[in-house]
């Protein structure tokens, strides 16, 4: 810049830089948008982007709460109860859970239920093949 303001040369360079940045940004946005739309898992079926492992664990908790109301009037204090996902599915309280990355992989798991001081705590643990395992998952409670 000089005392007279921007010259034609500076203005053209600025316009070219801004247009270039706009084109690059548009290419990146369009590429990412179409890759999300066309994203497929190994089996070729579309991936449900709205589901998360956390939302599946919340479904496990909700189903366990219904199961506890239906079958357990009194839980023993500090005595954990392990409810398998397969039990919830057999009771028609929970539908099958499939891996969000590959719909061909069925998830399994359990919910640990503990009563402490009249409060019932639910801790879901889930395993979806090699794609996801909840931290603290112990396989012997799932079997």
Short mmCIF file of the C-alpha atoms (twelve columns), coordinates in Angstrom:
data_MODEL
# 
_entry.id   MODEL 
# 
loop_
_atom_site.group_PDB 
_atom_site.id 
_atom_site.type_symbol 
_atom_site.label_atom_id 
_atom_site.label_alt_id 
_atom_site.label_comp_id 
_atom_site.label_asym_id 
_atom_site.label_seq_id 
_atom_site.Cartn_x 
_atom_site.Cartn_y 
_atom_site.Cartn_z 
_atom_site.pdbx_PDB_model_num 
ATOM 1   C CA . UNK A 1   0.000   0.000   0.000  1 
ATOM 2   C CA . UNK A 2   1.141   3.504   -0.720 1 
ATOM 3   C CA . UNK A 3   -0.174  6.884   0.361  1 
ATOM 4   C CA . UNK A 4   -2.641  6.929   -2.515 1 
ATOM 5   C CA . UNK A 5   -4.322  3.624   -1.503 1 
ATOM 6   C CA . UNK A 6   -4.477  0.325   -3.349 1 
ATOM 7   C CA . UNK A 7   -3.289  0.194   -6.895 1 
ATOM 8   C CA . UNK A 8   -4.768  -1.889  -9.688 1 
ATOM 9   C CA . UNK A 9   -1.976  -4.465  -9.410 1 
ATOM 10  C CA . UNK A 10  -2.550  -5.061  -5.667 1 
ATOM 11  C CA . UNK A 11  -6.314  -5.270  -6.147 1 
ATOM 12  C CA . UNK A 12  -6.002  -7.886  -8.915 1 
ATOM 13  C CA . UNK A 13  -3.612  -10.003 -6.828 1 
ATOM 14  C CA . UNK A 14  -5.998  -9.870  -3.864 1 
ATOM 15  C CA . UNK A 15  -8.969  -10.840 -6.054 1 
ATOM 16  C CA . UNK A 16  -7.059  -13.779 -7.570 1 
ATOM 17  C CA . UNK A 17  -6.010  -15.035 -4.107 1 
ATOM 18  C CA . UNK A 18  -9.568  -14.773 -2.750 1 
ATOM 19  C CA . UNK A 19  -11.079 -16.512 -5.791 1 
ATOM 20  C CA . UNK A 20  -8.484  -19.291 -5.525 1 
ATOM 21  C CA . UNK A 21  -9.252  -19.789 -1.832 1 
ATOM 22  C CA . UNK A 22  -12.985 -19.847 -2.584 1 
ATOM 23  C CA . UNK A 23  -12.532 -22.490 -5.307 1 
ATOM 24  C CA . UNK A 24  -10.392 -24.687 -3.030 1 
ATOM 25  C CA . UNK A 25  -12.925 -24.391 -0.189 1 
ATOM 26  C CA . UNK A 26  -15.798 -25.277 -2.525 1 
ATOM 27  C CA . UNK A 27  -13.959 -28.361 -3.831 1 
ATOM 28  C CA . UNK A 28  -13.245 -29.575 -0.294 1 
ATOM 29  C CA . UNK A 29  -16.841 -29.044 0.851  1 
ATOM 30  C CA . UNK A 30  -18.351 -30.759 -2.197 1 
ATOM 31  C CA . UNK A 31  -15.949 -33.713 -1.953 1 
ATOM 32  C CA . UNK A 32  -16.701 -34.256 1.738  1 
ATOM 33  C CA . UNK A 33  -20.441 -33.892 1.213  1 
ATOM 34  C CA . UNK A 34  -20.604 -36.494 -1.535 1 
ATOM 35  C CA . UNK A 35  -18.307 -38.898 0.271  1 
ATOM 36  C CA . UNK A 36  -20.660 -38.840 3.285  1 
ATOM 37  C CA . UNK A 37  -23.697 -39.453 1.098  1 
ATOM 38  C CA . UNK A 38  -22.065 -42.325 -0.760 1 
ATOM 39  C CA . UNK A 39  -20.322 -43.850 2.235  1 
ATOM 40  C CA . UNK A 40  -20.973 -47.572 2.372  1 
ATOM 41  C CA . UNK A 41  -19.871 -50.293 4.729  1 
ATOM 42  C CA . UNK A 42  -18.163 -53.547 3.780  1 
ATOM 43  C CA . UNK A 43  -21.459 -55.280 2.939  1 
ATOM 44  C CA . UNK A 44  -22.538 -52.447 0.637  1 
ATOM 45  C CA . UNK A 45  -25.473 -51.163 2.710  1 
ATOM 46  C CA . UNK A 46  -25.673 -47.522 3.681  1 
ATOM 47  C CA . UNK A 47  -24.301 -46.486 7.057  1 
ATOM 48  C CA . UNK A 48  -26.751 -44.761 9.411  1 
ATOM 49  C CA . UNK A 49  -24.896 -41.562 10.332 1 
ATOM 50  C CA . UNK A 50  -27.389 -40.685 13.085 1 
ATOM 51  C CA . UNK A 51  -26.625 -43.741 15.219 1 
ATOM 52  C CA . UNK A 52  -23.681 -43.793 17.562 1 
ATOM 53  C CA . UNK A 53  -22.294 -46.378 19.925 1 
ATOM 54  C CA . UNK A 54  -23.384 -44.120 22.768 1 
ATOM 55  C CA . UNK A 55  -26.986 -44.061 21.514 1 
ATOM 56  C CA . UNK A 56  -26.949 -47.864 21.310 1 
ATOM 57  C CA . UNK A 57  -25.706 -48.048 24.906 1 
ATOM 58  C CA . UNK A 58  -28.534 -45.715 25.945 1 
ATOM 59  C CA . UNK A 59  -31.002 -48.113 24.276 1 
ATOM 60  C CA . UNK A 60  -29.488 -50.898 26.387 1 
ATOM 61  C CA . UNK A 61  -30.049 -48.850 29.562 1 
ATOM 62  C CA . UNK A 62  -33.677 -48.070 28.668 1 
ATOM 63  C CA . UNK A 63  -34.380 -51.737 27.927 1 
ATOM 64  C CA . UNK A 64  -32.716 -52.775 31.221 1 
ATOM 65  C CA . UNK A 65  -34.880 -50.342 33.162 1 
ATOM 66  C CA . UNK A 66  -37.999 -51.950 31.656 1 
ATOM 67  C CA . UNK A 67  -36.611 -55.411 32.424 1 
ATOM 68  C CA . UNK A 68  -35.921 -54.477 36.074 1 
ATOM 69  C CA . UNK A 69  -39.458 -53.076 36.489 1 
ATOM 70  C CA . UNK A 70  -40.933 -56.216 34.971 1 
ATOM 71  C CA . UNK A 71  -38.943 -58.889 36.836 1 
ATOM 72  C CA . UNK A 72  -37.247 -57.415 39.906 1 
ATOM 73  C CA . UNK A 73  -39.183 -55.793 42.752 1 
ATOM 74  C CA . UNK A 74  -36.260 -55.601 45.147 1 
ATOM 75  C CA . UNK A 75  -32.616 -55.454 44.191 1 
ATOM 76  C CA . UNK A 76  -30.058 -56.299 46.841 1 
ATOM 77  C CA . UNK A 77  -27.898 -53.415 48.003 1 
ATOM 78  C CA . UNK A 78  -24.397 -53.436 46.426 1 
ATOM 79  C CA . UNK A 79  -25.078 -56.789 44.703 1 
ATOM 80  C CA . UNK A 80  -24.547 -56.271 40.957 1 
ATOM 81  C CA . UNK A 81  -26.971 -57.803 38.488 1 
ATOM 82  C CA . UNK A 82  -25.771 -58.446 34.932 1 
ATOM 83  C CA . UNK A 83  -28.436 -58.377 32.219 1 
ATOM 84  C CA . UNK A 84  -27.304 -59.703 28.833 1 
ATOM 85  C CA . UNK A 85  -28.350 -57.986 25.632 1 
ATOM 86  C CA . UNK A 86  -29.511 -61.392 24.373 1 
ATOM 87  C CA . UNK A 87  -31.880 -61.648 27.366 1 
ATOM 88  C CA . UNK A 88  -33.349 -58.234 26.573 1 
ATOM 89  C CA . UNK A 89  -33.757 -59.276 22.942 1 
ATOM 90  C CA . UNK A 90  -35.400 -62.610 23.881 1 
ATOM 91  C CA . UNK A 91  -37.871 -60.689 26.047 1 
ATOM 92  C CA . UNK A 92  -38.621 -58.429 23.031 1 
ATOM 93  C CA . UNK A 93  -37.549 -55.367 25.020 1 
ATOM 94  C CA . UNK A 94  -34.559 -54.575 22.796 1 
ATOM 95  C CA . UNK A 95  -34.124 -55.076 19.074 1 
ATOM 96  C CA . UNK A 96  -30.917 -56.385 17.554 1 
ATOM 97  C CA . UNK A 97  -27.951 -54.044 17.687 1 
ATOM 98  C CA . UNK A 98  -25.729 -53.839 14.628 1 
ATOM 99  C CA . UNK A 99  -22.350 -52.172 14.320 1 
ATOM 100 C CA . UNK A 100 -22.620 -48.627 12.987 1 
ATOM 101 C CA . UNK A 101 -19.550 -49.161 10.784 1 
ATOM 102 C CA . UNK A 102 -20.633 -52.524 9.357  1 
ATOM 103 C CA . UNK A 103 -24.285 -53.587 9.455  1 
ATOM 104 C CA . UNK A 104 -23.197 -57.201 9.008  1 
ATOM 105 C CA . UNK A 105 -21.743 -57.328 12.522 1 
ATOM 106 C CA . UNK A 106 -24.193 -57.871 15.367 1 
ATOM 107 C CA . UNK A 107 -23.260 -56.290 18.687 1 
ATOM 108 C CA . UNK A 108 -23.527 -58.061 22.010 1 
ATOM 109 C CA . UNK A 109 -23.121 -56.907 25.573 1 
ATOM 110 C CA . UNK A 110 -24.649 -56.559 28.984 1 
ATOM 111 C CA . UNK A 111 -25.823 -53.960 31.466 1 
ATOM 112 C CA . UNK A 112 -24.474 -53.976 35.003 1 
ATOM 113 C CA . UNK A 113 -27.208 -52.892 37.435 1 
ATOM 114 C CA . UNK A 114 -26.266 -51.842 40.976 1 
ATOM 115 C CA . UNK A 115 -28.469 -50.439 43.714 1 
ATOM 116 C CA . UNK A 116 -26.774 -48.084 46.159 1 
ATOM 117 C CA . UNK A 117 -28.731 -46.154 48.768 1 
ATOM 118 C CA . UNK A 118 -32.090 -46.490 46.972 1 
ATOM 119 C CA . UNK A 119 -30.517 -45.322 43.694 1 
ATOM 120 C CA . UNK A 120 -30.203 -47.792 40.825 1 
ATOM 121 C CA . UNK A 121 -27.171 -47.295 38.573 1 
ATOM 122 C CA . UNK A 122 -27.027 -48.766 35.043 1 
ATOM 123 C CA . UNK A 123 -23.672 -49.338 33.316 1 
ATOM 124 C CA . UNK A 124 -23.859 -50.578 29.701 1 
ATOM 125 C CA . UNK A 125 -21.025 -52.589 28.144 1 
ATOM 126 C CA . UNK A 126 -21.090 -53.445 24.455 1 
ATOM 127 C CA . UNK A 127 -18.873 -55.228 21.938 1 
ATOM 128 C CA . UNK A 128 -19.269 -54.832 18.173 1 
ATOM 129 C CA . UNK A 129 -16.741 -57.176 16.591 1 
ATOM 130 C CA . UNK A 130 -13.333 -55.548 16.415 1 
ATOM 131 C CA . UNK A 131 -14.765 -52.084 15.672 1 
ATOM 132 C CA . UNK A 132 -15.891 -51.101 19.172 1 
ATOM 133 C CA . UNK A 133 -15.741 -52.319 22.753 1 
ATOM 134 C CA . UNK A 134 -16.900 -50.305 25.759 1 
ATOM 135 C CA . UNK A 135 -14.066 -49.607 28.183 1 
ATOM 136 C CA . UNK A 136 -14.317 -52.038 31.101 1 
ATOM 137 C CA . UNK A 137 -16.166 -54.714 29.073 1 
ATOM 138 C CA . UNK A 138 -15.717 -58.218 30.509 1 
ATOM 139 C CA . UNK A 139 -16.584 -61.052 28.132 1 
ATOM 140 C CA . UNK A 140 -17.683 -63.574 30.773 1 
ATOM 141 C CA . UNK A 141 -20.759 -61.448 31.614 1 
ATOM 142 C CA . UNK A 142 -21.766 -61.363 27.963 1 
ATOM 143 C CA . UNK A 143 -21.525 -65.101 27.235 1 
# 
